[in-house]
């Protein structure tokens, strides 16, 4: 499984460490909130809302350098729009992977 990383943020920042820290701080704050909203939407079978939640999360997936994860999120978002949970497990594994990464990265 691909691992989250800061390569995109580093490239985007052009070496500006303050900028990198700000971006990472926003991700650390918003990701858990957005992830929780996603799980609530899935639990209630509100697929339209879950698709919106995945849409927000997929941008963080991309920023954390997960190209394959972004593709999964994009397809899963489309599936949810059709009330299908195909790719749910793969998507949720990506969320778990990011959660672990954020907890381990200072």
C-alpha positions, 0 to 999 in steps of 0.5 A, a space after each residue: 500500500 502506498 504511504 502518505 508523504 509530504 513530497 507534494 507539499 514540499 514541492 508546492 512550498 518551494 522550500 518554505 518551511 513555514 508554509 509547509 507547516 501551515 498546510 500540514 497543520 490544516 490537514 491535521 485539523 480538518 482530516 479527522 473532522 471530515 473523516 468522522 462526517 464521512 463515517 456518519 454519512 455511510 452509517 446513515 446510508 446517506 450516499 449523496 452526503 458520503 460522496 460529498 465527504 469523499 470529495 473533500 477527503 480526496 483532496 487531502 489524499 492527493 496532497 499527502 502524495 497518494 496518487 493511487 489512493 486519489 484514484 480509488 477515492 475518485 471512483 468511490 465517490 462516483 460509486 456513492 453517487 450511484 448508491 453503491 459501496 463498491 470500493 468502500 473497504 479500499 477507501 477506508 483502508 486509505 483513511 486508516 493509513 492516513 490516520 496512522 501517518 498523521 498520528 506518527 508525524 509531528 
